[in-house]
Amino acid sequence: MSLKKWLIAVRPWSLAASTVPALMTITYVYFLKIEYSLEINIFYGFLALIGAGIFQASSNIINDYIDYKHKVDRLESLGGGRTIIENIMRPKSFIIYGYILLIIGIILGLFLTFHTGYHLLWIGAIGIFFTIYYTKFKYIGLGDLVIFIIYGPMIGLGTAYVMTNNLLWEVMLINVPIALLIVDILNANNIRDIIFDKKAKIKTPAMLLGLEKAKVYYIVLMIAAYLFTALLIFLNLLHPLCFLVLLSLPIAIKNFNIINHATIETLEEIKHLDAKTSELVLVYGILFSISNFIAGFFII
């Protein structure tokens, strides 16, 4: 099998959910370096970013395999992991691939723990637990909560820790806006798959809310991300340059229009909304990171 197919299996477009919070944290810690009089290790920060991406890639594969086994992802599904159902990779090879990535992530985490401190052990243990068992929470409607905690605050906390050897709790707050947008990736996925999830008898927030309320939920999360960013700026937790993230609004508005016109009969038209929401996460995160880099390099 070609390298391209191995890469596609991990759904690379979705990896913004793990790497963007790490990147945002790296630049935020860089911005804070003088205020805290701390020595920072940028290299360890980028190792944490790579590790976060590897853990998510592993999680994508493990949970796609579980969805396949529970017949949640089918050939007629609009999205989801299609590597197994389209016979691109055998199920056994697929799950082995997922666990190999998990082991690589653990090794990298242990390396960082050895060179930083023991706090990374419990942060990493939480990440490993939800990497393996995320699907169980998703099936009972708790997937959004797990994603919100892990893909944002916890990744941020771990990244800041390996850079500074300190638990910078405020980092969890500055990652709340991006976590809200990342939850919207999952929400877009759940709205698109609402019919197939019902057939598989699993519960997602989209199913519990119904299509119209799930659409409102998607929009509220998106708006809340920008409002919370503004709040953090007004509380002086973020530099005013972080208003630069508003340049991502055209993508948000485009996604708003897509979800706003969705109906049960036209769900196929939003089959790429999860990828488009991931694009919003990426652009927001890059703009946020540029803001902090400029503030740290030219202003402090």
Order of alpha helices (4+ residues) and beta strands (2+ residues): alpha-alpha-alpha-alpha-alpha-alpha-alpha-alpha-alpha-alpha-alpha-alpha-alpha-alpha
